[in-house]
Every structure is written in C-alpha cells, then in structure tokens.
Amino acid sequence: MAAAVYLGYLIYDSITAPVRFNKTKKERYAKVISRLKDIRDSEIAYRTINGQYTANFDSLVRFIDTAKFTITQRRDSVIKEFNKFRGITEEKEIVIIDTLGFVPVKDSLFKGDNRYKEMQWVPIPGREKQVKFELKAGKLKKGEVYVPVFMARVHKKEILYDQPEDLVKEELAIKSTEEVNGPYIQVGSMDDVTTAGNWPKIYDIKDKRE
C-alpha cells in the first residue's frame, strides 16, 4: 500500500514539477529582464552624454545621480553675408541650436524612483548571497570606424539556483522563439552592435501592461 502511494506521488510530481518550474522561471525572468532594461536605458543615456558605454556600475549609478540631459531646439534661419569676391550681398541659410534647459537623467529615466541604485544586483528572491550582473563595455570595429558596445548578463543557473537540476539542464539548452534561448539572460552584445535583449517579446508586452 505504502509503495503504491509513493509511486502515485512520484507520478504526480513528475507531472506537476515542470508546471511549478515554468511558473517560477517566468516570474523570476520577468524581474531580471526588467532590471536589465534599466541597465540598458542607463547605458544609452551614459553614451548619449559621454560618447561611450561604461563597464562600471558605480560609475553608472553616479552618472544617473548627477548627469543632466540638455534640452535643445533646432531652428532654421537666414542671414545676409557679403561676398567680397562677387561684390554682392547674399542670403545664407544656417541652423541655430538653442539650449532651452536641462533635465536630470534620473528624473527622465526613473521618475523619482531610486531602483537604479540596486540595478547591479540580480533580483533573486530567497537567496542569501547577492549575485551581480556581469557588465562589459568596449568598442567594435565596423568598417572603418569603432562603435561603442556594451553587454549585461546573468547565467540562468544563478536565477534558478534552487530548482530541480534536470529541469534547469533542459532550460539551459532550450531553443524556442517563445523562450529565452541559451544559458544567459542578456542585453546588448560585445560581438554585435545592438542594445536588444535575448528574451521573447512576451516580456516586453508584460512591461507595457504593468
């Protein structure tokens, strides 16, 4: 009788374990991806002002705390200019850039929320030791020019540290347009000029709903 009950439990668990795993995985991935998006937005702002990305989280946080976007207005104008070679006055079109003001980066990106101060840490519930996102930055040669690139990522094993090993192993090898492929959740790349993440669109739709 006991053996039959135990066997029944094993069968039940083999059916429900993947369901529980997928629920936990998607909940954790959503939080991780949301933080990676914050890193991406911060890096793009950093490049806009400094001309390059940074591989240092302290520098990135300090930048958000202190930097400001310049608000400008572009307008076309016409001036009169004397052409001494032709001996006549000519009209010349010019572009004038007016500075209208400045907006703090942290207000523009985070609307008064201080969550950026913790963006270096992977949001993993229940884990005692904090895990830091891997962050890299550099330049990639494209044709005759070098283009700034960055990458932020975390291994799936870190996120699924307390989940069944067999299911985690399957997750690391997964290939699907509806899943996060490969062993990492990642935004940006050191091998390609991109600021995209490797997650499916469903996670972007969730963000918009929230």
N, C-alpha and C positions, 0 to 999 in steps of 0.2 A: 504493500500500500504506500509506504513512505517513498519507495523507489519510483512509483508511478506519479506521485505528487511532484517529486523532484524533477522527473522527466518533463512533466507538464510545465513546470516553472521554466525549465531551460528552453522549451519550445516557445513559450510566451515571451521570454526575454529576448530570444533571437529575432522575434518579430518586432517588439516594441523598442529595443535598443537603438536601431537605426533611426527610428522616428524621433526619439529623445535626442539623439546625437544631432540630427539635422536642425531641430528646433534650437538647441543650444548654440550650434555653429552659426546659424543665421543671425541670432541675437548678438553674439559676440562680434561677428564680422561687421555688422552694421555700425557698431560703436567704434571699431577700429578704423573702418573706412571713413566715418565722419571726422575722425581726428586726422587722418591722412589728408583729407580735403582742407582742413585748417592749415596743415603744414604747407600744402601746395599753394593756397591763397597767400600765405605769408611769404613764401619764397618768391612768388610772382611779384608781389609788392616790393620785396627787397631788391629784386633785379630791376624793376622799373626805376628805382631811385639810385641804386648803386652800380647798375650795369652788369651785375653778375649775381650768381646764387651763393649761398653760404652752406658750409657743411657743419656749422657750429650752432647748436640750439641756443646757447647762451647769447650769442650774437644776434640770433633771430628774435629772441624774446626782447632783448634790449632795444633792437631796432623798432619793434612794434610799440614799445613803451615811449619812444622818443621821436620817431620819424613823422613827417607830415607830407601829405600829397600837396602839390602845387596846383591850384585851380586856375586854369588859363582860358582865355577866349581868343580865338583867331579871327581876324577881320582883314579884308582886302581894302587897300587904299590906293589912291593915285596922287603922285607928286609931280611937280614940274621941275625939270632939270635942264640946265643949259648945256648944249653940245657944242663945245668950243671948236671942234673940227668942222662941223657943218654950219656953225654960226647961227643956230636956231634953238629955241626952247622946245623941249619935247616932254610929253607926258610919259611917266614910267609907273607901271603897276608894282606895288610892293605888298608884302604880307606883314601885318603887325600882330604880335602876340602880347596881349595884355594879361598881367597877373591879377586875378580877382581876389585871391585869398589862399588860405592854407587849411587843410583838414587833417587832423591826426589820423595816422594809419589805423590805430586800434579802434577808433570810432567808426571809420569807414568799413573795416572788416568784421569787427566783433560787436558793434553797437552797445558798448558798455559792459560786455561780458568778459570776465577775466580768464576764461578757459584756456586761452593761448599760453598762459604761464605753465600749464601742465601738458602741453602738446607733445613734449618729448617722450612722455610715458605712454606705453601701450595700455589701454583700459581693459584690464583682465580682472573680473570680479573673483574674490576669494583667494587670490594669490598673494602670499606674504611678501615675496621679493618682487620689487618693481622691475619691469623689463623696458628697456629703452629702444625706441625706433632706431634702426640703422639709417644714418643720413650721410649722403655723399654729394659733392658738387665739383664741377670742373668745366672743361671746355672740350668740345668735339669738333673735329675738322670736317667742314662741309664745303667741298670745292676748294676755293682759295681763302676761305675765312674760317675762324674758330668761333663756334657758337656756344654760349653758356648752357650747361645741362645740370640737372640735379636728380637725385633719386632718394626716396624714403621708403623703407620696407620693414616688415617683420615676418619671421618664419611662422607658418601655421602651427607648428608644434608648440610654440610659446603660448599661443591663444587657446589651443586645445589640450593643454598640459594634463588635465585631469580626466580626459575622455578615453574610451577603450582603444587600445593600441591598434587593433585590427582595423577599426573604422578610421582612425587617424591615418594609417598607412594608405588606405584606399583614397582618402581625401587628398593626400599629397600627390597622388598620381592622376587625379581626376582631369578629364578633358571634356568640356561642355560649354556651349555658348551661354548657358544659364548659371554657370558656376564660376568661382574664382579658380582659374587654372594654375597649376604649378605649386611649388612648396611655399611661395611667399605671397603676401598681400602687399602690393607695391603701387606707388605713384611716381611718375617720371621714369627716367632711364639714363644710364651712363653710356649706352650704346646707340641711342637714337634721340633725335630732338623732339621731345614730347613732354607734355605735362599731364597726360592722361593716366588713369589708373587701370589696373588689370582686372577690375571687377565688372560684372554684368550690369546692364542698365537698370535692373530692378532696384539696385541700391541707390541710384540717383533719383528714381521715382519716389522711393520711401522718404528721402530727404526733403523733397518738394512738398510732400504731404504733411510732413512734420512742421 
